[in-house]
Amino acid sequence: MLLGMGLVYLFLSVLILAVNLVAKWCREEHKAVEPLKINDASSTGGASTLDPKLVAAISLAVQQYRSQAK
């Protein structure tokens, strides 16, 4: 029984050591990410580029789905 418990303890110790070594090996330093630049032309005209027919079709589909789900 002592031999079995000792082997389990040894195995778990080696497993913890291996996980820590792999974590240190795979660690990447986080570089500062530059914020995305927003194009003013696309942000102001983004809502007007949607086709009204498409919006109406999506709204109708959502209404039909919600009425069937009840």
All heavy atoms as a GROMACS GRO file, in nm:
protein
  528
    1MET      N    1   0.083  -0.117   0.000
    1MET     CA    2   0.000   0.000   0.000
    1MET      C    3   0.089   0.126   0.000
    1MET      O    4   0.059   0.222  -0.071
    1MET     CB    5  -0.092   0.001   0.122
    1MET     CG    6  -0.189   0.116   0.121
    1MET     SD    7  -0.315   0.106   0.248
    1MET     CE    8  -0.230   0.176   0.386
    2LEU      N    9   0.194   0.124   0.077
    2LEU     CA   10   0.285   0.239   0.079
    2LEU      C   11   0.354   0.258  -0.056
    2LEU      O   12   0.374   0.371  -0.101
    2LEU     CB   13   0.389   0.222   0.189
    2LEU     CG   14   0.336   0.236   0.332
    2LEU    CD1   15   0.447   0.207   0.431
    2LEU    CD2   16   0.280   0.374   0.354
    3LEU      N   17   0.389   0.147  -0.121
    3LEU     CA   18   0.451   0.157  -0.252
    3LEU      C   19   0.355   0.218  -0.353
    3LEU      O   20   0.393   0.306  -0.432
    3LEU     CB   21   0.497   0.017  -0.300
    3LEU     CG   22   0.563   0.012  -0.437
    3LEU    CD1   23   0.693   0.091  -0.435
    3LEU    CD2   24   0.588  -0.131  -0.477
    4GLY      N   25   0.230   0.177  -0.351
    4GLY     CA   26   0.130   0.232  -0.443
    4GLY      C   27   0.105   0.379  -0.420
    4GLY      O   28   0.099   0.459  -0.514
    5MET      N   29   0.092   0.418  -0.294
    5MET     CA   30   0.071   0.559  -0.262
    5MET      C   31   0.193   0.642  -0.298
    5MET      O   32   0.181   0.756  -0.344
    5MET     CB   33   0.034   0.575  -0.115
    5MET     CG   34  -0.103   0.520  -0.081
    5MET     SD   35  -0.142   0.532   0.093
    5MET     CE   36  -0.158   0.706   0.112
    6GLY      N   37   0.310   0.586  -0.278
    6GLY     CA   38   0.432   0.657  -0.315
    6GLY      C   39   0.443   0.678  -0.464
    6GLY      O   40   0.485   0.785  -0.510
    7LEU      N   41   0.404   0.577  -0.542
    7LEU     CA   42   0.408   0.591  -0.688
    7LEU      C   43   0.308   0.696  -0.736
    7LEU      O   44   0.336   0.773  -0.829
    7LEU     CB   45   0.382   0.457  -0.755
    7LEU     CG   46   0.495   0.354  -0.746
    7LEU    CD1   47   0.452   0.220  -0.805
    7LEU    CD2   48   0.618   0.407  -0.817
    8VAL      N   49   0.191   0.698  -0.675
    8VAL     CA   50   0.090   0.799  -0.713
    8VAL      C   51   0.143   0.938  -0.680
    8VAL      O   52   0.131   1.032  -0.759
    8VAL     CB   53  -0.044   0.771  -0.642
    8VAL    CG1   54  -0.139   0.889  -0.656
    8VAL    CG2   55  -0.108   0.646  -0.698
    9TYR      N   56   0.202   0.954  -0.561
    9TYR     CA   57   0.258   1.083  -0.521
    9TYR      C   58   0.370   1.124  -0.616
    9TYR      O   59   0.378   1.240  -0.659
    9TYR     CB   60   0.311   1.073  -0.377
    9TYR     CG   61   0.367   1.202  -0.325
    9TYR    CD1   62   0.284   1.305  -0.284
    9TYR    CD2   63   0.506   1.222  -0.318
    9TYR    CE1   64   0.337   1.424  -0.236
    9TYR    CE2   65   0.558   1.339  -0.272
    9TYR     CZ   66   0.474   1.441  -0.230
    9TYR     OH   67   0.526   1.557  -0.185
   10LEU      N   68   0.455   1.032  -0.653
   10LEU     CA   69   0.563   1.060  -0.746
   10LEU      C   70   0.509   1.100  -0.884
   10LEU      O   71   0.555   1.197  -0.944
   10LEU     CB   72   0.656   0.938  -0.759
   10LEU     CG   73   0.774   0.952  -0.853
   10LEU    CD1   74   0.871   1.057  -0.800
   10LEU    CD2   75   0.843   0.818  -0.870
   11PHE      N   76   0.408   1.027  -0.931
   11PHE     CA   77   0.349   1.056  -1.061
   11PHE      C   78   0.285   1.195  -1.061
   11PHE      O   79   0.303   1.272  -1.156
   11PHE     CB   80   0.244   0.950  -1.098
   11PHE     CG   81   0.168   0.983  -1.222
   11PHE    CD1   82   0.227   0.970  -1.346
   11PHE    CD2   83   0.038   1.029  -1.216
   11PHE    CE1   84   0.158   1.001  -1.462
   11PHE    CE2   85  -0.033   1.060  -1.330
   11PHE     CZ   86   0.027   1.046  -1.454
   12LEU      N   87   0.211   1.228  -0.955
   12LEU     CA   88   0.147   1.359  -0.949
   12LEU      C   89   0.250   1.471  -0.940
   12LEU      O   90   0.231   1.578  -0.999
   12LEU     CB   91   0.049   1.364  -0.831
   12LEU     CG   92  -0.076   1.277  -0.846
   12LEU    CD1   93  -0.159   1.284  -0.720
   12LEU    CD2   94  -0.159   1.319  -0.967
   13SER      N   95   0.358   1.448  -0.868
   13SER     CA   96   0.464   1.549  -0.859
   13SER      C   97   0.528   1.574  -0.995
   13SER      O   98   0.551   1.689  -1.035
   13SER     CB   99   0.571   1.505  -0.760
   13SER     OG  100   0.514   1.490  -0.632
   14VAL      N  101   0.555   1.467  -1.068
   14VAL     CA  102   0.614   1.481  -1.202
   14VAL      C  103   0.515   1.548  -1.296
   14VAL      O  104   0.553   1.633  -1.379
   14VAL     CB  105   0.657   1.342  -1.256
   14VAL    CG1  106   0.696   1.350  -1.402
   14VAL    CG2  107   0.772   1.288  -1.173
   15LEU      N  108   0.388   1.517  -1.282
   15LEU     CA  109   0.285   1.578  -1.367
   15LEU      C  110   0.275   1.728  -1.341
   15LEU      O  111   0.270   1.808  -1.436
   15LEU     CB  112   0.149   1.511  -1.341
   15LEU     CG  113   0.033   1.558  -1.428
   15LEU    CD1  114   0.057   1.523  -1.572
   15LEU    CD2  115  -0.096   1.496  -1.378
   16ILE      N  116   0.277   1.769  -1.216
   16ILE     CA  117   0.271   1.912  -1.183
   16ILE      C  118   0.395   1.983  -1.236
   16ILE      O  119   0.387   2.093  -1.292
   16ILE     CB  120   0.255   1.931  -1.031
   16ILE    CG1  121   0.116   1.885  -0.988
   16ILE    CG2  122   0.280   2.075  -0.989
   16ILE    CD1  123   0.097   1.879  -0.838
   17LEU      N  124   0.511   1.922  -1.219
   17LEU     CA  125   0.634   1.980  -1.271
   17LEU      C  126   0.628   1.996  -1.423
   17LEU      O  127   0.666   2.099  -1.477
   17LEU     CB  128   0.754   1.894  -1.230
   17LEU     CG  129   0.890   1.942  -1.278
   17LEU    CD1  130   0.925   2.075  -1.213
   17LEU    CD2  131   0.995   1.838  -1.248
   18ALA      N  132   0.579   1.894  -1.492
   18ALA     CA  133   0.570   1.900  -1.638
   18ALA      C  134   0.473   2.009  -1.683
   18ALA      O  135   0.501   2.082  -1.779
   18ALA     CB  136   0.527   1.764  -1.693
   19VAL      N  137   0.360   2.022  -1.615
   19VAL     CA  138   0.262   2.124  -1.652
   19VAL      C  139   0.322   2.264  -1.632
   19VAL      O  140   0.305   2.352  -1.717
   19VAL     CB  141   0.131   2.106  -1.572
   19VAL    CG1  142   0.041   2.227  -1.586
   19VAL    CG2  143   0.059   1.981  -1.617
   20ASN      N  144   0.392   2.284  -1.523
   20ASN     CA  145   0.455   2.414  -1.499
   20ASN      C  146   0.562   2.445  -1.602
   20ASN      O  147   0.574   2.560  -1.647
   20ASN     CB  148   0.514   2.419  -1.358
   20ASN     CG  149   0.406   2.433  -1.253
   20ASN    OD1  150   0.300   2.488  -1.277
   20ASN    ND2  151   0.433   2.381  -1.135
   21LEU      N  152   0.641   2.345  -1.639
   21LEU     CA  153   0.744   2.368  -1.741
   21LEU      C  154   0.683   2.401  -1.877
   21LEU      O  155   0.730   2.490  -1.948
   21LEU     CB  156   0.835   2.245  -1.753
   21LEU     CG  157   0.932   2.223  -1.638
   21LEU    CD1  158   1.006   2.091  -1.656
   21LEU    CD2  159   1.029   2.338  -1.628
   22VAL      N  160   0.578   2.332  -1.914
   22VAL     CA  161   0.512   2.360  -2.041
   22VAL      C  162   0.448   2.499  -2.038
   22VAL      O  163   0.452   2.572  -2.138
   22VAL     CB  164   0.407   2.251  -2.073
   22VAL    CG1  165   0.319   2.290  -2.190
   22VAL    CG2  166   0.476   2.118  -2.102
   23ALA      N  167   0.391   2.538  -1.924
   23ALA     CA  168   0.331   2.671  -1.913
   23ALA      C  169   0.437   2.779  -1.930
   23ALA      O  170   0.413   2.881  -1.995
   23ALA     CB  171   0.260   2.684  -1.779
   24LYS      N  172   0.555   2.760  -1.871
   24LYS     CA  173   0.662   2.859  -1.887
   24LYS      C  174   0.715   2.859  -2.029
   24LYS      O  175   0.750   2.964  -2.083
   24LYS     CB  176   0.775   2.830  -1.789
   24LYS     CG  177   0.741   2.864  -1.647
   24LYS     CD  178   0.857   2.836  -1.555
   24LYS     CE  179   0.818   2.866  -1.410
   24LYS     NZ  180   0.927   2.836  -1.316
   25TRP      N  181   0.720   2.745  -2.090
   25TRP     CA  182   0.774   2.734  -2.226
   25TRP      C  183   0.679   2.798  -2.328
   25TRP      O  184   0.723   2.860  -2.424
   25TRP     CB  185   0.795   2.586  -2.259
   25TRP     CG  186   0.852   2.563  -2.395
   25TRP    CD1  187   0.969   2.609  -2.444
   25TRP    CD2  188   0.792   2.487  -2.500
   25TRP    NE1  189   0.987   2.566  -2.572
   25TRP    CE2  190   0.879   2.490  -2.609
   25TRP    CE3  191   0.673   2.416  -2.511
   25TRP    CZ2  192   0.849   2.427  -2.728
   25TRP    CZ3  193   0.646   2.352  -2.630
   25TRP    CH2  194   0.733   2.358  -2.736
   26CYS      N  195   0.548   2.786  -2.305
   26CYS     CA  196   0.450   2.836  -2.401
   26CYS      C  197   0.408   2.980  -2.373
   26CYS      O  198   0.332   3.037  -2.450
   26CYS     CB  199   0.326   2.748  -2.399
   26CYS     SG  200   0.354   2.584  -2.464
   27ARG      N  201   0.455   3.038  -2.264
   27ARG     CA  202   0.412   3.173  -2.229
   27ARG      C  203   0.463   3.272  -2.333
   27ARG      O  204   0.578   3.269  -2.373
   27ARG     CB  205   0.466   3.210  -2.093
   27ARG     CG  206   0.417   3.347  -2.045
   27ARG     CD  207   0.466   3.378  -1.907
   27ARG     NE  208   0.418   3.274  -1.817
   27ARG     CZ  209   0.476   3.242  -1.703
   27ARG    NH1  210   0.585   3.304  -1.666
   27ARG    NH2  211   0.428   3.147  -1.626
   28GLU      N  212   0.374   3.359  -2.376
   28GLU     CA  213   0.411   3.463  -2.471
   28GLU      C  214   0.393   3.597  -2.403
   28GLU      O  215   0.297   3.618  -2.329
   28GLU     CB  216   0.322   3.457  -2.595
   28GLU     CG  217   0.335   3.330  -2.674
   28GLU     CD  218   0.242   3.327  -2.794
   28GLU    OE1  219   0.177   3.429  -2.820
   28GLU    OE2  220   0.236   3.224  -2.860
   29GLU      N  221   0.482   3.687  -2.430
   29GLU     CA  222   0.467   3.821  -2.375
   29GLU      C  223   0.364   3.895  -2.459
   29GLU      O  224   0.366   3.891  -2.581
   29GLU     CB  225   0.601   3.894  -2.377
   29GLU     CG  226   0.703   3.834  -2.283
   29GLU     CD  227   0.831   3.915  -2.281
   29GLU    OE1  228   0.826   4.036  -2.312
   29GLU    OE2  229   0.934   3.857  -2.249
   30HIS      N  230   0.278   3.963  -2.388
   30HIS     CA  231   0.174   4.037  -2.457
   30HIS      C  232   0.231   4.171  -2.503
   30HIS      O  233   0.280   4.250  -2.424
   30HIS     CB  234   0.054   4.060  -2.365
   30HIS     CG  235  -0.010   3.932  -2.324
   30HIS    ND1  236  -0.086   3.857  -2.409
   30HIS    CD2  237  -0.009   3.865  -2.206
   30HIS    CE1  238  -0.130   3.750  -2.345
   30HIS    NE2  239  -0.083   3.752  -2.221
   31LYS      N  240   0.223   4.193  -2.632
   31LYS     CA  241   0.270   4.319  -2.687
   31LYS      C  242   0.155   4.418  -2.687
   31LYS      O  243   0.038   4.382  -2.696
   31LYS     CB  244   0.321   4.298  -2.830
   31LYS     CG  245   0.440   4.206  -2.837
   31LYS     CD  246   0.486   4.189  -2.979
   31LYS     CE  247   0.606   4.094  -2.984
   31LYS     NZ  248   0.649   4.067  -3.120
   32ALA      N  249   0.189   4.543  -2.679
   32ALA     CA  250   0.086   4.647  -2.680
   32ALA      C  251   0.021   4.649  -2.818
   32ALA      O  252   0.087   4.658  -2.921
   32ALA     CB  253   0.148   4.783  -2.649
   33VAL      N  254  -0.110   4.639  -2.816
   33VAL     CA  255  -0.185   4.638  -2.941
   33VAL      C  256  -0.234   4.778  -2.969
   33VAL      O  257  -0.293   4.844  -2.883
   33VAL     CB  258  -0.304   4.540  -2.931
   33VAL    CG1  259  -0.385   4.542  -3.058
   33VAL    CG2  260  -0.255   4.401  -2.901
   34GLU      N  261  -0.210   4.825  -3.089
   34GLU     CA  262  -0.256   4.958  -3.125
   34GLU      C  263  -0.406   4.954  -3.145
   34GLU      O  264  -0.460   4.860  -3.205
   34GLU     CB  265  -0.188   5.004  -3.254
   34GLU     CG  266  -0.039   5.024  -3.241
   34GLU     CD  267   0.024   5.070  -3.371
   34GLU    OE1  268  -0.051   5.114  -3.461
   34GLU    OE2  269   0.146   5.061  -3.382
   35PRO      N  270  -0.477   5.055  -3.096
   35PRO     CA  271  -0.622   5.056  -3.115
   35PRO      C  272  -0.656   5.073  -3.263
   35PRO      O  273  -0.583   5.137  -3.339
   35PRO     CB  274  -0.669   5.177  -3.034
   35PRO     CG  275  -0.547   5.260  -3.014
   35PRO     CD  276  -0.430   5.168  -3.021
   36LEU      N  277  -0.767   5.013  -3.301
   36LEU     CA  278  -0.811   5.023  -3.439
   36LEU      C  279  -0.856   5.164  -3.471
   36LEU      O  280  -0.924   5.228  -3.391
   36LEU     CB  281  -0.926   4.925  -3.464
   36LEU     CG  282  -0.892   4.778  -3.451
   36LEU    CD1  283  -1.018   4.695  -3.468
   36LEU    CD2  284  -0.790   4.737  -3.554
   37LYS      N  285  -0.818   5.209  -3.586
   37LYS     CA  286  -0.860   5.343  -3.628
   37LYS      C  287  -0.994   5.331  -3.699
   37LYS      O  288  -1.013   5.248  -3.788
   37LYS     CB  289  -0.756   5.404  -3.722
   37LYS     CG  290  -0.623   5.428  -3.654
   37LYS     CD  291  -0.523   5.488  -3.750
   37LYS     CE  292  -0.388   5.506  -3.682
   37LYS     NZ  293  -0.288   5.558  -3.773
   38ILE      N  294  -1.086   5.414  -3.658
   38ILE     CA  295  -1.220   5.410  -3.716
   38ILE      C  296  -1.226   5.513  -3.827
   38ILE      O  297  -1.192   5.630  -3.808
   38ILE     CB  298  -1.327   5.441  -3.609
   38ILE    CG1  299  -1.320   5.336  -3.500
   38ILE    CG2  300  -1.464   5.448  -3.672
   38ILE    CD1  301  -1.411   5.362  -3.384
   39ASN      N  302  -1.270   5.468  -3.942
   39ASN     CA  303  -1.284   5.556  -4.056
   39ASN      C  304  -1.412   5.637  -4.038
   39ASN      O  305  -1.521   5.582  -4.025
   39ASN     CB  306  -1.289   5.473  -4.186
   39ASN     CG  307  -1.280   5.561  -4.308
   39ASN    OD1  308  -1.272   5.683  -4.298
   39ASN    ND2  309  -1.279   5.498  -4.425
   40ASP      N  310  -1.400   5.768  -4.036
   40ASP     CA  311  -1.516   5.854  -4.011
   40ASP      C  312  -1.622   5.840  -4.120
   40ASP      O  313  -1.741   5.848  -4.093
   40ASP     CB  314  -1.473   6.001  -4.000
   40ASP     CG  315  -1.388   6.025  -3.875
   40ASP    OD1  316  -1.403   5.949  -3.779
   40ASP    OD2  317  -1.310   6.121  -3.878
   41ALA      N  318  -1.582   5.819  -4.243
   41ALA     CA  319  -1.679   5.809  -4.352
   41ALA      C  320  -1.764   5.683  -4.337
   41ALA      O  321  -1.885   5.685  -4.363
   41ALA     CB  322  -1.608   5.808  -4.486
   42SER      N  323  -1.704   5.574  -4.296
   42SER     CA  324  -1.781   5.449  -4.284
   42SER      C  325  -1.868   5.449  -4.159
   42SER      O  326  -1.972   5.386  -4.155
   42SER     CB  327  -1.688   5.328  -4.283
   42SER     OG  328  -1.608   5.330  -4.167
   43SER      N  329  -1.826   5.519  -4.052
   43SER     CA  330  -1.904   5.518  -3.930
   43SER      C  331  -2.027   5.605  -3.942
   43SER      O  332  -2.130   5.577  -3.882
   43SER     CB  333  -1.819   5.561  -3.811
   43SER     OG  334  -1.777   5.696  -3.828
   44THR      N  335  -2.022   5.713  -4.019
   44THR     CA  336  -2.139   5.799  -4.032
   44THR      C  337  -2.236   5.748  -4.136
   44THR      O  338  -2.356   5.764  -4.122
   44THR     CB  339  -2.096   5.943  -4.069
   44THR    OG1  340  -2.021   5.939  -4.190
   44THR    CG2  341  -2.014   6.006  -3.957
   45GLY      N  342  -2.187   5.683  -4.240
   45GLY     CA  343  -2.275   5.637  -4.346
   45GLY      C  344  -2.307   5.490  -4.337
   45GLY      O  345  -2.366   5.433  -4.427
   46GLY      N  346  -2.269   5.424  -4.229
   46GLY     CA  347  -2.290   5.280  -4.216
   46GLY      C  348  -2.436   5.242  -4.209
   46GLY      O  349  -2.479   5.142  -4.264
   47ALA      N  350  -2.517   5.322  -4.139
   47ALA     CA  351  -2.657   5.286  -4.122
   47ALA      C  352  -2.737   5.310  -4.249
   47ALA      O  353  -2.836   5.243  -4.273
   47ALA     CB  354  -2.716   5.367  -4.007
   48SER      N  355  -2.695   5.404  -4.333
   48SER     CA  356  -2.771   5.435  -4.453
   48SER      C  357  -2.742   5.337  -4.566
   48SER      O  358  -2.808   5.342  -4.669
   48SER     CB  359  -2.741   5.578  -4.499
   48SER     OG  360  -2.605   5.588  -4.535
   49THR      N  361  -2.644   5.249  -4.551
   49THR     CA  362  -2.611   5.156  -4.659
   49THR      C  363  -2.699   5.032  -4.657
   49THR      O  364  -2.695   4.954  -4.750
   49THR     CB  365  -2.463   5.113  -4.650
   49THR    OG1  366  -2.442   5.050  -4.524
   49THR    CG2  367  -2.371   5.232  -4.666
   50LEU      N  368  -2.780   5.013  -4.551
   50LEU     CA  369  -2.868   4.898  -4.546
   50LEU      C  370  -2.987   4.919  -4.638
   50LEU      O  371  -3.046   5.027  -4.643
   50LEU     CB  372  -2.918   4.875  -4.403
   50LEU     CG  373  -2.813   4.832  -4.302
   50LEU    CD1  374  -2.875   4.823  -4.164
   50LEU    CD2  375  -2.753   4.698  -4.340
   51ASP      N  376  -3.021   4.815  -4.709
   51ASP     CA  377  -3.135   4.820  -4.799
   51ASP      C  378  -3.264   4.812  -4.716
   51ASP      O  379  -3.280   4.719  -4.636
   51ASP     CB  380  -3.126   4.702  -4.897
   51ASP     CG  381  -3.235   4.705  -5.002
   51ASP    OD1  382  -3.293   4.814  -5.025
   51ASP    OD2  383  -3.262   4.599  -5.062
   52PRO      N  384  -3.355   4.905  -4.732
   52PRO     CA  385  -3.480   4.902  -4.654
   52PRO      C  386  -3.562   4.776  -4.678
   52PRO      O  387  -3.629   4.727  -4.588
   52PRO     CB  388  -3.555   5.027  -4.701
   52PRO     CG  389  -3.454   5.115  -4.764
   52PRO     CD  390  -3.345   5.026  -4.812
   53LYS      N  391  -3.554   4.721  -4.799
   53LYS     CA  392  -3.628   4.598  -4.827
   53LYS      C  393  -3.570   4.481  -4.748
   53LYS      O  394  -3.644   4.395  -4.699
   53LYS     CB  395  -3.624   4.567  -4.977
   53LYS     CG  396  -3.702   4.664  -5.060
   53LYS     CD  397  -3.695   4.627  -5.207
   53LYS     CE  398  -3.771   4.727  -5.292
   53LYS     NZ  399  -3.765   4.695  -5.435
   54LEU      N  400  -3.439   4.480  -4.734
   54LEU     CA  401  -3.374   4.375  -4.657
   54LEU      C  402  -3.412   4.386  -4.509
   54LEU      O  403  -3.440   4.285  -4.444
   54LEU     CB  404  -3.222   4.383  -4.674
   54LEU     CG  405  -3.139   4.281  -4.598
   54LEU    CD1  406  -3.170   4.140  -4.645
   54LEU    CD2  407  -2.991   4.310  -4.612
   55VAL      N  408  -3.413   4.507  -4.456
   55VAL     CA  409  -3.451   4.528  -4.317
   55VAL      C  410  -3.595   4.484  -4.295
   55VAL      O  411  -3.628   4.419  -4.195
   55VAL     CB  412  -3.431   4.676  -4.277
   55VAL    CG1  413  -3.485   4.704  -4.139
   55VAL    CG2  414  -3.284   4.714  -4.285
   56ALA      N  415  -3.682   4.515  -4.388
   56ALA     CA  416  -3.823   4.475  -4.377
   56ALA      C  417  -3.837   4.324  -4.382
   56ALA      O  418  -3.915   4.265  -4.305
   56ALA     CB  419  -3.904   4.540  -4.488
   57ALA      N  420  -3.760   4.257  -4.467
   57ALA     CA  421  -3.767   4.111  -4.478
   57ALA      C  422  -3.718   4.045  -4.349
   57ALA      O  423  -3.778   3.948  -4.301
   57ALA     CB  424  -3.685   4.064  -4.598
   58ILE      N  425  -3.611   4.098  -4.292
   58ILE     CA  426  -3.559   4.042  -4.167
   58ILE      C  427  -3.659   4.064  -4.054
   58ILE      O  428  -3.683   3.974  -3.973
   58ILE     CB  429  -3.421   4.103  -4.135
   58ILE    CG1  430  -3.318   4.058  -4.237
   58ILE    CG2  431  -3.377   4.067  -3.994
   58ILE    CD1  432  -3.184   4.126  -4.226
   59SER      N  433  -3.718   4.183  -4.048
   59SER     CA  434  -3.817   4.211  -3.944
   59SER      C  435  -3.937   4.118  -3.955
   59SER      O  436  -3.987   4.067  -3.854
   59SER     CB  437  -3.864   4.356  -3.954
   59SER     OG  438  -3.756   4.444  -3.936
   60LEU      N  439  -3.983   4.094  -4.077
   60LEU     CA  440  -4.096   4.004  -4.098
   60LEU      C  441  -4.061   3.862  -4.058
   60LEU      O  442  -4.142   3.793  -3.994
   60LEU     CB  443  -4.140   4.008  -4.245
   60LEU     CG  444  -4.260   3.922  -4.282
   60LEU    CD1  445  -4.383   3.968  -4.206
   60LEU    CD2  446  -4.283   3.925  -4.430
   61ALA      N  447  -3.941   3.818  -4.091
   61ALA     CA  448  -3.898   3.683  -4.054
   61ALA      C  449  -3.890   3.666  -3.902
   61ALA      O  450  -3.930   3.564  -3.847
   61ALA     CB  451  -3.763   3.651  -4.119
   62VAL      N  452  -3.840   3.769  -3.833
   62VAL     CA  453  -3.831   3.762  -3.688
   62VAL      C  454  -3.971   3.758  -3.626
   62VAL      O  455  -3.997   3.682  -3.533
   62VAL     CB  456  -3.749   3.882  -3.633
   62VAL    CG1  457  -3.761   3.894  -3.483
   62VAL    CG2  458  -3.604   3.868  -3.674
   63GLN      N  459  -4.063   3.838  -3.680
   63GLN     CA  460  -4.200   3.839  -3.628
   63GLN      C  461  -4.266   3.703  -3.648
   63GLN      O  462  -4.335   3.652  -3.559
   63GLN     CB  463  -4.283   3.948  -3.696
   63GLN     CG  464  -4.247   4.086  -3.650
   63GLN     CD  465  -4.323   4.193  -3.727
   63GLN    OE1  466  -4.397   4.163  -3.822
   63GLN    NE2  467  -4.305   4.318  -3.688
   64GLN      N  468  -4.247   3.643  -3.764
   64GLN     CA  469  -4.306   3.511  -3.789
   64GLN      C  470  -4.245   3.406  -3.698
   64GLN      O  471  -4.316   3.319  -3.647
   64GLN     CB  472  -4.286   3.472  -3.936
   64GLN     CG  473  -4.375   3.548  -4.031
   64GLN     CD  474  -4.353   3.505  -4.175
   64GLN    OE1  475  -4.262   3.429  -4.206
   64GLN    NE2  476  -4.437   3.555  -4.264
   65TYR      N  477  -4.116   3.410  -3.675
   65TYR     CA  478  -4.051   3.314  -3.587
   65TYR      C  479  -4.103   3.327  -3.444
   65TYR      O  480  -4.131   3.228  -3.378
   65TYR     CB  481  -3.899   3.333  -3.590
   65TYR     CG  482  -3.827   3.247  -3.491
   65TYR    CD1  483  -3.807   3.112  -3.516
   65TYR    CD2  484  -3.779   3.299  -3.372
   65TYR    CE1  485  -3.742   3.032  -3.426
   65TYR    CE2  486  -3.713   3.219  -3.280
   65TYR     CZ  487  -3.695   3.085  -3.308
   65TYR     OH  488  -3.631   3.006  -3.216
   66ARG      N  489  -4.116   3.450  -3.399
   66ARG     CA  490  -4.165   3.472  -3.262
   66ARG      C  491  -4.309   3.430  -3.247
   66ARG      O  492  -4.348   3.380  -3.142
   66ARG     CB  493  -4.148   3.618  -3.224
   66ARG     CG  494  -4.005   3.658  -3.199
   66ARG     CD  495  -3.992   3.802  -3.155
   66ARG     NE  496  -3.851   3.836  -3.129
   66ARG     CZ  497  -3.808   3.958  -3.110
   66ARG    NH1  498  -3.893   4.060  -3.110
   66ARG    NH2  499  -3.682   3.979  -3.087
   67SER      N  500  -4.391   3.447  -3.351
   67SER     CA  501  -4.531   3.406  -3.340
   67SER      C  502  -4.544   3.253  -3.342
   67SER      O  503  -4.635   3.198  -3.279
   67SER     CB  504  -4.614   3.468  -3.454
   67SER     OG  505  -4.574   3.412  -3.578
   68GLN      N  506  -4.455   3.183  -3.410
   68GLN     CA  507  -4.458   3.036  -3.413
   68GLN      C  508  -4.401   2.976  -3.285
   68GLN      O  509  -4.438   2.866  -3.246
   68GLN     CB  510  -4.381   2.984  -3.534
   68GLN     CG  511  -4.448   3.012  -3.665
   68GLN     CD  512  -4.362   2.966  -3.783
   68GLN    OE1  513  -4.251   2.918  -3.764
   68GLN    NE2  514  -4.416   2.982  -3.903
   69ALA      N  515  -4.312   3.046  -3.220
   69ALA     CA  516  -4.247   2.993  -3.100
   69ALA      C  517  -4.341   2.993  -2.979
   69ALA      O  518  -4.318   2.922  -2.882
   69ALA     CB  519  -4.121   3.075  -3.068
   70LYS      N  520  -4.446   3.072  -2.983
   70LYS     CA  521  -4.538   3.080  -2.868
   70LYS      C  522  -4.625   2.960  -2.856
   70LYS      O  523  -4.654   2.875  -2.909
   70LYS     CB  524  -4.626   3.203  -2.878
   70LYS     CG  525  -4.547   3.330  -2.854
   70LYS     CD  526  -4.636   3.450  -2.859
   70LYS     CE  527  -4.559   3.577  -2.833
   70LYS     NZ  528  -4.640   3.695  -2.836
   0.00000   0.00000   0.00000
